[in-house]
Amino acid sequence: MLLTACLALLTGCLFVRSVYPFYTDSLLVEKPEFNGEWQAFEYFDLKKKNENSIKWVINGDKAVVTEKGKDAEATFEMLVKHFEVGGILYADMLLNKFNDDALGLLSSLHMYPVHTLWKVKAENDKLKYLPLSDDWFMEALKAGTVDLPYESGVENSGLLIVTAKSDKLVAFLEEYGAIEEVFNTKEKIVLERVN
């Protein structure tokens, strides 16, 4: 189940990745109120189902993620750096530790040592992580609206890795971060606090 979902995720979605962090150190913010145990209510395009259990345990800038399906389980650690640009909260995620025997949905996005960008919305006991929209980003690159250097992977693989340095990525967020369609509202992660 998890492996099938991972393969669908990798082949069906681009998810914009970067060689460099999407932040500079001066923009980092601590979010101690995010520490604790969280259960996924929505996970990419999966709605919460009894056979799928996805738990995050956040402690500082680390999140231990456990994804349990009917037939498989994957546990891995993500570095989650929260930062603000223009009064908007974001997260930069990077895979820190994983088990070679089990590949999870989120860890599959980070099999290369790359960063992903998420807009963060904290509401009551929920955390929403909205990824940078791959559709919007690709259209903006094609149209020349966004001018960031990148490398593509194998032809037609959908793999694109931004190679711009962090200061250029911050400038990108300053210009486009407040535009709603820049972030994907369908393939988000929504976590609910357990404790």
Secondary structure as UniProt FT lines:
FT   HELIX           2..12
FT   STRAND          17..18
FT   HELIX           25..27
FT   HELIX           32..34
FT   STRAND          36..44
FT   STRAND          46..47
FT   TURN            50..51
FT   STRAND          53..59
FT   TURN            60..61
FT   STRAND          62..68
FT   STRAND          73..85
FT   TURN            86..87
FT   STRAND          88..98
FT   TURN            100..101
FT   HELIX           105..108
FT   TURN            109..110
FT   STRAND          115..123
FT   TURN            124..125
FT   STRAND          126..132
FT   HELIX           134..143
FT   STRAND          150..152
FT   TURN            155..156
FT   STRAND          160..162
FT   HELIX           166..176
FT   TURN            177..178
FT   HELIX           180..182
FT   STRAND          188..193
//
